[in-house]
Amino acid sequence: MDSIGWIQKNQGMNLLSMTNRPYVLSDERSLKRAIDELSPLEPAQALAEAARWMESLLGNSGLAPAVRLRTLFALDQAVHRQARACIELYLSALAVGSPARNSLWKCAHSHWALVFDAYGESLVAVAAQGVETDTDLLAELSMRAIRAGAQCAKWDAFRHGPITESVWARLNLAYRLASSRGVARRNLRLRAERATETTVEREYLRAFALHSLGVDQLDAYRLELASRLIQYVLPYLELTEAPDAASLHWIDASGTLPPARLVKNPSNAGLPRFFSGIVAAQPLQDMLEMVIAGEVPAPLVSVGEAASGGSTGKVASVLSHMIRCWSNEPPVRRHRRHAMPGRMLVVEGLLQFARRLAGEPGAAEPRTWQMQDASLHGVGAEAMLEDNNELAVGTLVGMHLPDGNCWRVGAVRRLWRSSSKIGRIGVELLGGTPAAASVDDGSAKVSVIALDPLRRGQPVRVLVPVPGPRSGVPIYLLGGTVPIKLSPLTTLEYGADHEIRMYLYAG
């Protein structure tokens, strides 16, 4: 039974409360036996099985601190493979609001939260100076705690937040302890049998870099792509004790807050660290040119494929985003925002909005969002987001604004939950006169939305669903007495549920 099937069979079951076997994990042979039994399990089941053993170590005063830590290290690395597999499973589950996908998220997030709690307990004990820890053990504890915290933050961001408040407080604590003991740059092996090494500082830098990319602007697929791309350019990223001209983000590792954009040099920071990704811009640009030419690195293709195809466009969009975020030019808002409170009607998703525009019976009823502000090309709003809501960065939305009498079309560019239910949403306007249509690419009929009026000899932007009409071939606009041929020009944008393609109406 695969992992999704196992979850479906165990719906409603507490994945962290399974019957214990009589293992004494402080005994080396028992620990090895427990780990050997984890290896062949499907991802979700392996995490659930490992969780009950990890829970037994929390607050366990009967174990020596060093023994408890080494046991945690062993259990943590024993299920790394299954924990990574959960990401692919989550991204490949196409039904965004499905119970199985939600349960997979809860399972993986609960696993990393439990691991992070276990490490956090030891970090607090070390910080309180009530526990003596040798430097080798402290270095590994800090490194693994930062890796676990970064995974917690990523799984939070997969669902557009909010990131658990304690994440950066503990990440900073782990880095601070390692720095104070002089082990932040000590080389450590992730697994004893592998040559791969890392350091506390490298893991902290990796978490910092991902946060600096604006996770409220990335859907789950692109967030994972960005995480993997950071690994490619990690040697080019810089974490310094003093700012320079290229420093655009900073953090006070003596505090509890996450990284922030550097507006002015901090004066009262206890342990300031400054981040720069400007040196990585050229390698990212080189990779972008390769991707545009059709050469997508193998580790990135699987993530793109999980998002229903279009891996080249998705990887290219993430590379472009990273280059923008880490360039020396801070972003400048082109148009002023104006407060504009009021209620707006919204239809989420290309296909549902196309049905609404076409006046089809059974089209989805609009939802109500609370509009906050507006600019020439965008709208800011708040809305209730339930767990089964499929809204994501890149989702197409149809909008009926308070000051208008027609539907407009836009795409979600920013999305973050300010609480477990309330989402703050930024929408870019794509067009003010959308028109529903049907097209035929020679193999199937598809509902699309035209953003521009048809004029002979002029290009027209067409919103097509993903998956949709074949790219690179003509499409025929249906509905009139004679189908109208539109010749392909280029793809302008890749969204979560749509693409914007340019076609030529030659006449």
N, C-alpha and C positions, 0 to 999 in steps of 0.2 A: 504493500500500500504506500503511495507517495505521500509527501508531507501535507498537501492540500486535502487529500482524501482522509488522512489521519485526523486532521482538524475537523473536517465535516462530520466524521464519525463521533468525535468527542465534543461537539458543540455543547456549550453550557457547562462544560467540565472545568474545574479550576486546574489549570495546567501546572500549578506549583504545589499541588497537594496530592501526591500519589503515594501508594503504600510503600513504606520503607523496607528495604532488605537489611538483614543484620550485618551491615558492614561497619567496621571500625576504621575510619579513613586515616587515622593516625598510624595505622599499621601499614607498612609499605606494600605488602602482598595484597591486602584488601583493597588498597587504593589502586593498585595496578589492575586488579580484577574489575573494579568498578569502571575504570577508564576503558579497558578492553571491551566491556559490554556497551559502552557509548558509541564506539567507532562505527558499527554497521547500521546504526539507527537512522531513520529519516530525520531531516533537520528539526522539525517541530518537536518530535518525540525526544530527540537527543537533548534539546535545550530543556525540556520539561523534566527529564530524568536527572540531568546535571543540577537543575535548580533545587531539587529537594535535598541533595547532598550539600550544596552551598548554604542553604538555609540553616542546616544543622551546625554550621561553623559560626554563624552570626551570634555574637554575644556569648560564645562558648568559653567560659573562663577555665574549663577543665583542660584546655590545650595550651601548651606553651605558645606564645605569640609567633615565634619563628616556625613552629610546626604548622600552625594554622595558616600562616602566609604561604608556605611552600605547598600545602595542600590546595589552597585556593589557586595558586599559579598552575598547578597540574590540572585541575578541573577546568580552569579557564581555557588553557591551550588545547585541552582534549576535544573541545567542541568548536574550535575556531572554524574548521571546515564547514560544519553544519550552519554556524552563524552566518558565514559569508553566503552560503547557498540560500538562506532565507531572503537575502536581498534580491537575488535573481527571481526567486519564486514570487516575491511580492510585486516586482516590476512586471512580471509576465502575466499576472492575474488581471485579465482585461476588464473584468467587471469591478469597477472602482469601488462601488458601495456594497459589494457582495459580503455576506457574513463570513465566508471562508477567508477572504482577503483581510477583513477587519480582525479576525481571530489570529491570523498569521502576524499582523502588525502587533497585536497585544502580546503574543507569545514572544516575539523577538525583542520588543521593547522591554517587557518584563524581565527577560533574561539579562539584558545589559544593565538595567536598573539594579537588579539584584547583585550582579558582579560589581558594579560601581559602588553600591552600598557597602558591600563586604570590604572593598579596598578603602572606602572612605572611613570606615570604622577604625581601621589600622592607622590611616593617616592622622586622624584626630588624636589617637593615642600617642603617636610619635610626637605630634605637635605639642601635646600637653606635657611632654617630657616625663611622662610616667612610665614610658616603655623605652628601654634601650634597644636600638636596632643597629646591626652592623651596616656599614655603608653599602656593601654589595646587595644586601636584602632591601635596603631603603631605595637604592637605584632601581631595582626591578619592580618594587611596589609602586614607585612613582610613575615609571614608564607604563606599566600595565593599567594603573588607575587612569592615566591620561587617555590611553587607547579606549578603555571602556567608556569614559565620559564622552569622548568624541563620538562613539557609536550611539550613545544615548541621545546626544544632540542631533545626530543625523536622522535617527528614527523619528524624533520629534519633528524635525523639519520635513520629513517625508509627508507628514500630515499637516504641514504649514503651521506648526507650533501649537501652543507656546512651548519653548524649550524650558525644561524643568529648572526652577530657580537655582537649585543647588549645584548645577553642572559646572558653571564657571568658577564658583566659589571653591569647589574641590579641585578643579583643574589648576587653578592658581595655587592652591595649597600644595598640591603635589609638586609643581614646578618650583615653588618657593622652598620647600624642604630640601629638594634635590640640590638646588643652587646653594643653599646655606651650608650643606655638607660637602660641597665641591664635587658632586657626582652627576651633574646635569648633562655632561658631555661624555660620560663613561659609556663605552661600547657594550651593548647587551644583546644576547641572542634571544630571539622570540621563541625558538625551540632548540633544545639541546642538540638535536640531531641535524640541524640545518645551519648553514654558514651565514644566513641572513642576519645582519646586525642593525640595531637602531640605538637611539639615545633618548633620554628624557626630553632634551631640548628639541630634537627632531620631531618627536610626537606632539609636543606643545606647538611647534611651528606649523605642523600639518593641520592641527585643529584651528589654529589662528587663521591660517590661509583660507580654509574653507569658509569660516565665518565672515571673512573680509569680502567674500564674493557676493554678499547680499542674498542670503538663502530665501528671503521672501520673494525673490524674483525668479526662482528656479523651481520647476516641477520636480517630482521624484526622480524621473529618468535623467534629467539634466543635472540634478544634484549629485547623483551617483557618478555620472560622467565626469563632472567637475572634480569629485573626490579622487577618481582614478587618474585624471590628468595632472592633479597636484603631485602625484607620485612621480610622474615623468619629469617635472620641472623642480622638484624639491631642492636639488643642489644649487639652483639659481635663486632661491628665496632667501631673504635675509631677516634675521632677528637681532637687533642691536640694542645696546644699552643707552645710546644717545641718538637723537634724530639727525637726519641729514636731509638734503633737498628732495630725495626720493621717498621719504617716509610719509605715507598717507594714512596709516592706522597705528594705534598704540593701545597698550593695556597697562594697568597697574597691577602687577602680579601679587602685590601685598593686600589687595582688596578682594571683592567678591563679584565685581561687574565684568561683563564680557568686553571684548575689544570694541573700540569706537574709532570713528574717523578723527584724524588729527587736525584740529582747527587751530590751536595754538599750543606752544610748548607747555606741558604741565609743570607746575611749580612745587606742589606738595605731595607728589607721588612717592610711595615708599620703595617700590621696586618697578620702575618704568621699563617697558620693553617696546621697541618700535619695529614695525613690519614694513618691508618693501618687497614688491614683486616686479619692479621695473626691469630687472635684469632678465627675468623670465619672458618678457614680452617678445623678444626676437625668436627664441626657440618655439614659442607658441605660434608666432606668425608663420614660421617655417612649416610647422605641423598643419596649420590651417591651409596653406597652399597645397600640401600633399593631400589633405582630405578633400579639398575642392576638386583635385585631379582624380579623385576616386580611390585613393590609398588610405583606408581607415585602419589604424592599428588593431590587431586581432582582439586584445583585451577590451576594446571599446565597442566592437561590433555587436557583441552579445547584449550589451545594454541597449543599444539602438534597436536591435531586433526585438527585444522585449517590449518595446514601445510600438509594436505593430509596423515595423519597417521604417524606411527613411533614415537609416543610421547616418548617412553622409551629411544630410542637412542638420540633424540633431547635434552631431559632434561639431560641425562647423559653427552652429549657433552658440554652443558653449565656449568654444575657443575664442570667438569674437567677444563674448561677454567677459571672459577672463582678461583679455587684452585691454578692454575698456576699463575694467575695475582696477587694474594694476598699472595703468598708464600714469604718466606724470601730470596729466591734466585732470584736476578734480571735476566731477560732473557739475554742469551749470544748468539750472532750469531755464528753458527757452521762453516759457510763457508763465505769467503770474497766475497764482491760484486765487480764486475768489470764494469766500464762504457762500454757500448756496444750500442751506438746509431745506429738506423736503423729501417726499417719498417718490421713488421712481419704480416703475414696473420693469421686471427683468425676466427674460426667457434664457435659460442656460443651455448651451450646446448648439452646434450648427444645425443638426438635423431637426431638433425641436423648434428652433427659430425659423428654419425654412418652412416647416409645416404651418407655423403661426402666420408667417407672411403670406403663404399661399391660401390661407383660410380653410385648411383641411379640417374636417370634423375629428374630434379626439385629440387635437393639438394640446400640448401641455399648457396649463393655466400659468400666467405670469406670477412670479413671486414678487414680494415687496422688499426693496432695499431702502435703507435710510441714507439719502444723499447727504454728503458733508460739504464738499467743495467742488469747484470745476475750474478748468482752464480752457484755452482754445482747443486743445487736443486731448483732454482727458477729464475723468470724473473720479472723485474719491467717495467711497461709501462704506457703510457697515451693514452686515447682514447676519442672521442666525445661520450657523453651519452645523448641521447634525452629522453624526459619524458616517451616515450613508450618503451624504451629499457629495456629488462628483465634481464640484467646482475645484479647479486647479489653476495654477499659473499657466497661461496659454489657452485657457478655455474661451471659446467664442461666446459672446452674450449679445442678445438683442435688448435694447433699452428704450423705454418710453419715458423721457425726462419730464419733470414738472412744468418746464417752460415751453414745451413743444407739443405739436399735434401729429407727430409721425414717429415711426420707429427708426432708431439708429442702430448701428452695429459697432461693436468694439471687442477688444480682447483683454483678458485679465493680465496685467503686467506685474502686479504686486498682490500678494495675499499672505496675511498672517493673522493667526488667531490671537487676539488680545486676552482671551480666556478660552476655556474649553469649548464654548459654544459661539462666541461672537468673533466674526472675522472682519478685519479691516482690509478693504479691497481697493486697488487702483486699476482703473480701466483706461486703456488708450482707445480713442475713437478712430475707427477705420473708414467709416463712410456714413453719410447722412441720407442716402437714397437707396437702401438695399432692395433688391428685387429677387424673389424666389424664382427658380427655373429648374428644368430637367435637361440633362445632357446625356448623350450617348457617345461612348468612346469606341464603338464598334464591337464591344463585348458585353456591355451592361448599361442600364439606365441608372443615373445617379442624380439625386437632388443636390443643387448647388445654390449659391447666392451670388448674383452679380453686383459688384460695388460701383460700377460705372455704367452710364447709358451707352447703348450700342451706336457707334458711328463708323461708317465705312472708312477703311484706311487708318483707323485709330486703334490703339491698344485698349484692352479692357481687363480690369482686375476681376478675377473670379475666385470666390471662396469655395473650396472643395473639401469634402470630408476625408478623414484618414481612417481606414483605407478608402480610396476614391478612384476617380478615373485614372487610367494609365498615364504616366507622365511621358512627355516627349512625343505624343501623337495628337492629331487633331481631335477635337470634340465637336459634336453637332448639337446645337441648341434646338430643343424641341418646343412644340406648342403653337407655332405658326402654320401657315399653309405649306411652307417648305422649310426643312431643317436648315439652320444657319451654321455654316462651317466656321470654326474658330481655330486658328493655327497657333501651336504652342510657341511661346517666346522664352520665358524663364520662370523660375519659382522665386518669389520675393521673400517668403517667410514660412517658417514651420511652426505651427502651434500644437497644443496638446491634442486637439480633436479636429484640426483643420490645416490646410495649406492655402496660402494666397498665391495664385498663379497668374501670370500675365499671358494673355492671348491676343492675337491680332484678328480683327474682323476685316478681312480683305474685301468682302462683298462679292 
